[in-house]
Amino acid sequence: MKAIHKIAFVLVIIGALDWGLMAIGYYMSSNWNVVNLIFGSWPSFENLIYLLVGISALLLLFKKKENYVRDASESINL
């Protein structure tokens, strides 16, 4: 499970950087969508990348919530 967590973390970082670059590109009137620039000729693959980034974000979110609930219950039992 540790490898999946690391992959999810990397995908979320890539997605966040892509969103930031897209915003900067918008204000500079250019296309800085890195995923689109790399995989633009394969729209279905580009959408798969976005789907994996979204699933990774949900995975990290639920894992963080699970850790928070576990830590809270351990502190109550002290």
Secondary structure, 3 states (H helix, E strand, C coil): CHHHHHHHHHHHHHHHHHHHHHHHHHHCCCCCCHHHHHHCCCHHHHHHHHHHHHHHHHHHHHHHHHHHHHHHHHHHCC
